[in-house]
Amino acid sequence: MLTTLFHFIYRALLTVILCTILPTVSYANEAWLEDYARYVKKQAIKYNVPGYAFVYYQQGETPKVYVYGKTHEHGKPITADTVFRLASVSKSFTALLTAKLVQQGKLRWDMPISELVPTIPFTGKGMNSLTLQHIVSQSSGFMPNAYDNLIEADYSLERVLQQLAVLEPLCSPGNCYTYQNAMFGAIAYYLGMHNTSYHRQLDELVFTPLGMKTASAGKGALLASQSWARPHIAIARNKWREGIVESNYYRFAPAAGVNASIRDMTIYLQAMLGEFPTVVPPEIIEDITAPLIKTSREVYRRGWRQYLTQAYYGKGWRIYDFDGKRLNYHSGWVKGYRADVAFSPDYSAGYVMLMNAESNMINTTTAQFWARYFEQADKKRAQL
């Protein structure tokens, strides 16, 4: 009874605090941020992007939220509560959820694929050593994006896993970086076998205790949102048409099935910066953002290459050396949407951008944010 009462009081106080610190739109007093916001808006107009939302959060300060555009051509203006698809940013949530289940003893990082998917034998060379950690750290050994084409062709989760099970890997698990979506389906498969689901576990262990009220997993949840941004697909240079929300990657929810608003993503940043230690303990943050496998080609990313010197993948997070500064990052891209999330643990700052179009503009704007942020932050530190 006391535990229930405490939980109720905690949730009530959390809601009051979050509503107080995060108005619909916050306006920064800092010139560099206002200049950056104008730059992003000009880019969006240049590329005819229908809409976006982004947030800058510096620990100890009020989050700064900027929104632009509409949910669709004749829709309502985008607000801090408008829900977007997060695409592969979902993998960072999956890493957090998995780490919590590991901490509870319900999963193990060294759990082999034969336990995760016992009814589908993986017969490729070295697959007897494939574990949960290899899946979440993108080091399964299979060719990059193996059978994404089957996901996009609306094959079922089980059928895609069956195809993967007989595929010969490029390297032994843990020995090379091979980015995957389909392999994350093994996590959903395992949870389904144990009378629960990815959606339920994510809600119970992450969304609800953090007070992320608009966050969800699955297509149905997106469509049921009070305000959600429609997808926009390129039909010509800087021209977009409204598309439909496809189900394919939602079937692989641990890879690309999470939805959230910029308000909720602000809470997520705060959690990853250690502000909710009872929900997201510091040892979990350290675990999932520890570099595990080198991703050499990442340093040549468009919009980022002038800043990156090293790049790694941890568990559901990329770890960048951004001009000598550590940056934990992930991007997302599904038909009609783009998303970026990043935080600097050393500078206690974070940034998220969500878009309802597939514009490459996001590559440059996110990299530009961090270049400008670190420049002004270092100047402030030098003055102290």
C-alpha positions as CSV (number, residue, x, y, z in Angstrom):
1,M,0.0,0.0,0.0
2,L,2.8,2.4,1.0
3,T,4.7,1.5,-2.2
4,T,1.6,2.3,-4.3
5,L,1.1,5.6,-2.5
6,F,4.7,6.6,-2.9
7,H,4.6,5.8,-6.7
8,F,1.4,7.8,-7.1
9,I,2.9,10.8,-5.3
10,Y,6.2,10.5,-7.3
11,R,4.3,10.4,-10.6
12,A,2.2,13.4,-9.6
13,L,5.2,15.5,-8.6
14,L,7.1,14.5,-11.7
15,T,4.2,15.6,-13.9
16,V,4.0,19.0,-12.2
17,I,7.8,19.5,-12.5
18,L,7.9,18.6,-16.1
19,C,4.9,20.8,-17.0
20,T,6.6,23.6,-15.2
21,I,10.0,23.4,-16.9
22,L,8.8,22.6,-20.4
23,P,6.4,25.0,-21.9
24,T,5.1,24.4,-25.4
25,V,7.9,26.6,-26.9
26,S,10.8,28.1,-25.0
27,Y,12.8,31.0,-26.4
28,A,16.5,31.2,-25.6
29,N,18.3,34.3,-24.6
30,E,21.6,33.1,-26.0
31,A,22.5,34.6,-29.3
32,W,24.2,31.5,-30.7
33,L,21.1,29.4,-30.2
34,E,18.8,32.0,-31.7
35,D,21.2,32.2,-34.7
36,Y,21.2,28.5,-35.0
37,A,17.3,28.3,-34.9
38,R,17.2,30.9,-37.7
39,Y,19.7,28.8,-39.7
40,V,17.5,25.7,-39.3
41,K,14.4,27.5,-40.3
42,K,16.1,28.9,-43.4
43,Q,17.3,25.4,-44.4
44,A,13.8,24.0,-43.9
45,I,12.3,26.7,-46.2
46,K,15.1,26.1,-48.7
47,Y,14.4,22.4,-48.9
48,N,10.6,22.9,-48.5
49,V,10.5,20.6,-45.5
50,P,6.9,20.4,-44.2
51,G,7.8,20.4,-40.5
52,Y,10.1,19.7,-37.6
53,A,10.7,20.0,-33.9
54,F,14.0,20.3,-32.1
55,V,15.1,20.7,-28.5
56,Y,18.3,21.9,-26.9
57,Y,18.7,20.9,-23.3
58,Q,21.5,22.1,-21.0
59,Q,21.4,20.5,-17.6
60,G,20.2,23.0,-15.0
61,E,18.5,25.2,-17.5
62,T,15.0,25.3,-19.0
63,P,14.8,23.1,-22.2
64,K,14.6,25.2,-25.4
65,V,12.1,23.8,-27.8
66,Y,11.6,25.1,-31.4
67,V,8.9,23.9,-33.8
68,Y,8.1,24.7,-37.4
69,G,5.5,23.8,-40.0
70,K,2.5,21.6,-40.0
71,T,1.6,18.0,-39.4
72,H,0.6,17.9,-43.1
73,E,-0.5,20.3,-45.9
74,H,-3.9,21.1,-44.4
75,G,-3.1,20.0,-40.9
76,K,-2.5,21.8,-37.6
77,P,0.8,23.5,-36.7
78,I,3.4,21.2,-35.1
79,T,3.7,21.6,-31.3
80,A,5.9,20.2,-28.6
81,D,3.3,17.4,-28.2
82,T,3.1,16.4,-31.9
83,V,4.2,12.7,-32.2
84,F,6.8,11.6,-34.8
85,R,8.2,8.2,-35.8
86,L,11.7,7.8,-34.3
87,A,12.7,5.1,-36.8
88,S,16.2,3.7,-35.8
89,V,16.4,6.0,-32.8
90,S,14.2,3.2,-31.4
91,K,17.4,1.1,-31.0
92,S,18.6,3.4,-28.2
93,F,15.3,2.7,-26.4
94,T,15.7,-1.0,-27.0
95,A,19.2,-0.9,-25.5
96,L,17.8,0.9,-22.4
97,L,15.0,-1.6,-22.1
98,T,17.2,-4.6,-22.6
99,A,19.7,-3.3,-20.1
100,K,16.9,-2.9,-17.5
101,L,15.8,-6.5,-18.2
102,V,19.4,-7.7,-17.8
103,Q,19.6,-5.8,-14.5
104,Q,16.4,-7.6,-13.4
105,G,17.8,-11.0,-14.3
106,K,15.2,-11.5,-17.0
107,L,17.8,-11.4,-19.8
108,R,21.5,-11.8,-20.1
109,W,23.9,-10.1,-22.4
110,D,25.5,-13.4,-23.1
111,M,22.2,-15.1,-23.9
112,P,22.7,-17.1,-27.1
113,I,20.5,-16.9,-30.1
114,S,19.4,-20.5,-29.4
115,E,17.7,-19.2,-26.2
116,L,16.3,-16.0,-27.8
117,V,14.8,-17.8,-30.8
118,P,14.7,-21.5,-29.8
119,T,12.3,-22.6,-32.5
120,I,14.5,-21.2,-35.3
121,P,17.9,-22.8,-35.5
122,F,20.7,-20.5,-36.7
123,T,23.0,-22.7,-38.8
124,G,25.5,-20.3,-40.2
125,K,29.2,-20.7,-39.3
126,G,29.9,-19.3,-35.8
127,M,26.2,-18.6,-35.0
128,N,26.4,-20.8,-31.9
129,S,28.3,-17.9,-30.4
130,L,25.8,-15.2,-31.4
131,T,24.4,-13.5,-28.3
132,L,22.0,-10.7,-27.3
133,Q,24.9,-8.3,-26.9
134,H,26.1,-8.9,-30.4
135,I,22.6,-8.1,-31.7
136,V,22.2,-4.8,-29.7
137,S,25.8,-3.8,-30.5
138,Q,25.4,-4.3,-34.3
139,S,28.1,-7.0,-34.4
140,S,26.2,-10.1,-35.4
141,G,28.4,-10.7,-38.3
142,F,25.7,-10.8,-41.0
143,M,26.0,-8.6,-44.1
144,P,24.8,-5.0,-43.3
145,N,21.0,-4.5,-43.4
146,A,20.5,-8.2,-44.1
147,Y,17.0,-8.8,-45.4
148,D,15.7,-5.3,-45.0
149,N,14.2,-5.9,-48.4
150,L,12.1,-8.7,-46.9
151,I,11.0,-6.4,-44.1
152,E,10.0,-3.8,-46.7
153,A,8.2,-6.5,-48.7
154,D,6.0,-7.0,-45.6
155,Y,7.4,-10.5,-44.7
156,S,6.4,-11.6,-41.1
157,L,8.8,-11.4,-38.2
158,E,9.2,-15.1,-38.1
159,R,9.7,-15.5,-41.8
160,V,12.5,-13.0,-41.9
161,L,14.2,-14.6,-38.9
162,Q,14.0,-18.0,-40.7
163,Q,15.8,-16.5,-43.7
164,L,18.5,-15.0,-41.4
165,A,18.9,-18.3,-39.7
166,V,20.4,-20.0,-42.8
167,L,22.5,-17.0,-43.9
168,E,26.3,-17.3,-43.8
169,P,27.9,-14.4,-41.9
170,L,30.7,-12.2,-43.1
171,C,32.6,-12.6,-39.9
172,S,32.2,-14.2,-36.5
173,P,29.9,-12.5,-34.0
174,G,31.7,-9.6,-32.2
175,N,34.4,-9.3,-34.8
176,C,33.0,-6.7,-37.2
177,Y,30.4,-3.9,-37.4
178,T,27.4,-5.0,-39.5
179,Y,24.3,-2.7,-39.0
180,Q,21.0,-4.6,-38.8
181,N,17.3,-4.1,-38.4
182,A,16.0,-7.7,-38.8
183,M,18.2,-9.1,-36.1
184,F,16.5,-6.9,-33.5
185,G,13.4,-8.9,-34.3
186,A,14.8,-11.7,-32.1
187,I,14.2,-9.5,-29.0
188,A,10.5,-9.1,-29.9
189,Y,10.3,-12.8,-30.7
190,Y,11.7,-13.7,-27.3
191,L,9.4,-11.4,-25.3
192,G,6.4,-12.7,-27.3
193,M,7.3,-16.3,-26.2
194,H,7.2,-15.2,-22.6
195,N,3.6,-13.8,-22.6
196,T,4.6,-10.2,-22.9
197,S,5.6,-7.9,-25.7
198,Y,8.2,-5.2,-26.6
199,H,5.5,-2.6,-26.5
200,R,4.3,-3.6,-23.0
201,Q,7.8,-3.9,-21.5
202,L,8.8,-0.5,-23.0
203,D,5.7,1.2,-21.6
204,E,6.0,-0.4,-18.1
205,L,9.8,0.0,-17.6
206,V,10.6,3.2,-19.5
207,F,7.7,5.4,-20.7
208,T,5.4,5.2,-17.7
209,P,8.0,5.7,-15.0
210,L,9.6,8.5,-16.9
211,G,6.3,10.2,-17.5
212,M,6.6,10.1,-21.3
213,K,2.9,10.5,-21.9
214,T,2.8,10.6,-25.8
215,A,5.6,8.0,-26.3
216,S,4.5,4.6,-27.7
217,A,5.5,1.7,-29.9
218,G,3.5,0.5,-32.9
219,K,1.6,1.9,-35.8
220,G,-1.8,1.8,-34.0
221,A,-0.4,3.9,-31.2
222,L,0.9,6.5,-33.6
223,L,-2.4,6.8,-35.4
224,A,-4.3,7.1,-32.1
225,S,-2.1,10.1,-31.0
226,Q,-4.0,13.3,-30.5
227,S,-1.5,15.1,-32.7
228,W,0.9,13.3,-35.0
229,A,3.0,14.3,-38.0
230,R,2.2,12.6,-41.3
231,P,5.0,11.2,-43.4
232,H,6.3,13.0,-46.5
233,I,8.1,11.3,-49.3
234,A,10.3,12.9,-51.9
235,I,8.9,13.0,-55.4
236,A,11.4,15.5,-56.9
237,R,14.2,17.8,-55.7
238,N,12.8,19.6,-52.6
239,K,9.3,18.4,-53.4
240,W,7.3,16.2,-51.1
241,R,4.0,14.3,-51.1
242,E,2.1,13.1,-48.1
243,G,2.4,9.3,-47.8
244,I,0.9,6.6,-45.7
245,V,2.3,5.1,-42.5
246,E,3.6,1.7,-43.5
247,S,3.5,-1.3,-41.1
248,N,6.7,-3.1,-42.3
249,Y,9.3,-1.7,-39.8
250,Y,6.7,-1.6,-37.0
251,R,6.8,-5.4,-37.2
252,F,10.4,-5.1,-36.0
253,A,9.6,-2.6,-33.3
254,P,12.9,-3.0,-31.3
255,A,14.7,-1.7,-34.5
256,A,12.3,1.0,-35.6
257,G,8.9,1.0,-33.9
258,V,9.0,3.8,-31.3
259,N,7.0,7.1,-31.6
260,A,7.4,10.2,-29.4
261,S,7.0,14.0,-29.3
262,I,9.8,16.5,-28.7
263,R,8.4,17.0,-25.2
264,D,8.9,13.3,-24.4
265,M,12.3,13.3,-26.1
266,T,13.3,16.1,-23.8
267,I,12.5,13.8,-20.8
268,Y,14.5,11.1,-22.5
269,L,17.5,13.4,-22.8
270,Q,17.2,14.2,-19.1
271,A,17.1,10.5,-18.2
272,M,20.2,9.8,-20.3
273,L,22.0,12.7,-18.6
274,G,21.3,11.0,-15.2
275,E,18.3,13.0,-13.9
276,F,16.1,10.0,-13.2
277,P,18.5,7.5,-11.6
278,T,15.8,5.3,-10.1
279,V,14.5,4.6,-13.6
280,V,17.7,4.9,-15.6
281,P,20.6,4.2,-13.2
282,P,24.0,5.6,-14.1
283,E,25.5,2.1,-14.5
284,I,23.0,1.4,-17.3
285,I,23.9,4.6,-19.1
286,E,27.5,3.8,-18.8
287,D,26.9,0.2,-20.0
288,I,24.9,1.0,-23.2
289,T,27.1,3.9,-24.3
290,A,30.5,2.1,-23.8
291,P,32.3,1.7,-27.2
292,L,32.2,-1.9,-28.3
293,I,32.9,-2.1,-32.1
294,K,34.7,0.4,-34.3
295,T,32.6,2.0,-37.2
296,S,35.3,3.5,-39.3
297,R,33.1,4.5,-42.2
298,E,31.0,6.8,-39.9
299,V,33.8,9.4,-39.8
300,Y,33.1,10.1,-43.5
301,R,29.4,10.9,-43.0
302,R,28.0,13.7,-45.0
303,G,27.7,16.8,-42.9
304,W,29.8,15.3,-40.1
305,R,33.1,14.4,-41.7
306,Q,34.9,17.6,-40.9
307,Y,34.3,17.0,-37.2
308,L,34.6,13.3,-36.6
309,T,37.9,11.6,-35.8
310,Q,36.7,8.3,-34.4
311,A,33.4,6.4,-34.3
312,Y,32.1,3.3,-32.4
313,Y,28.9,1.5,-31.8
314,G,27.9,0.6,-28.2
315,K,24.6,-0.9,-27.3
316,G,22.0,0.9,-29.3
317,W,24.1,4.1,-29.4
318,R,26.9,5.5,-31.6
319,I,29.8,7.0,-29.8
320,Y,31.6,9.8,-31.7
321,D,34.8,11.6,-31.1
322,F,33.6,15.1,-32.2
323,D,36.7,17.2,-32.5
324,G,38.0,15.6,-29.3
325,K,34.7,15.6,-27.5
326,R,32.6,12.6,-26.8
327,L,29.2,12.5,-28.2
328,N,26.6,9.7,-27.8
329,Y,24.3,9.7,-30.9
330,H,21.8,7.8,-33.0
331,S,19.9,8.7,-36.1
332,G,16.7,7.3,-37.6
333,W,15.2,7.1,-41.1
334,V,12.0,5.4,-42.3
335,K,9.8,6.3,-45.2
336,G,8.6,9.9,-44.5
337,Y,10.5,10.6,-41.3
338,R,14.0,11.5,-40.0
339,A,15.2,11.7,-36.4
340,D,18.4,12.5,-34.5
341,V,19.2,12.2,-30.8
342,A,22.5,13.1,-29.2
343,F,23.9,14.0,-25.8
344,S,27.3,15.0,-24.4
345,P,27.9,13.5,-21.0
346,D,30.9,15.7,-20.3
347,Y,29.1,18.9,-21.1
348,S,25.7,17.7,-19.7
349,A,23.8,18.8,-22.8
350,G,21.6,17.1,-25.3
351,Y,19.8,17.7,-28.6
352,V,17.0,16.0,-30.5
353,M,15.5,16.8,-33.9
354,L,12.4,15.2,-35.4
355,M,11.2,15.7,-39.0
356,N,8.1,14.6,-41.0
357,A,10.1,14.3,-44.2
358,E,13.1,12.3,-45.5
359,S,15.3,15.4,-46.0
360,N,19.1,15.1,-45.7
361,M,19.0,18.5,-44.2
362,I,19.1,16.9,-40.8
363,N,22.6,15.6,-41.4
364,T,24.0,19.1,-41.6
365,T,21.8,20.7,-39.0
366,T,22.6,18.3,-36.3
367,A,26.3,18.4,-36.9
368,Q,26.1,22.2,-37.1
369,F,24.3,22.3,-33.7
370,W,27.1,20.5,-32.0
371,A,29.9,22.5,-33.7
372,R,28.2,25.7,-32.6
373,Y,27.4,24.4,-29.1
374,F,30.9,23.2,-28.3
375,E,32.4,26.4,-29.6
376,Q,30.3,28.6,-27.3
377,A,30.6,26.2,-24.4
378,D,34.4,26.1,-24.6
379,K,34.4,29.9,-24.7
380,K,32.3,30.0,-21.5
381,R,34.6,27.5,-19.8
382,A,37.7,29.5,-20.7
383,Q,36.1,32.6,-19.1
384,L,35.6,30.9,-15.8
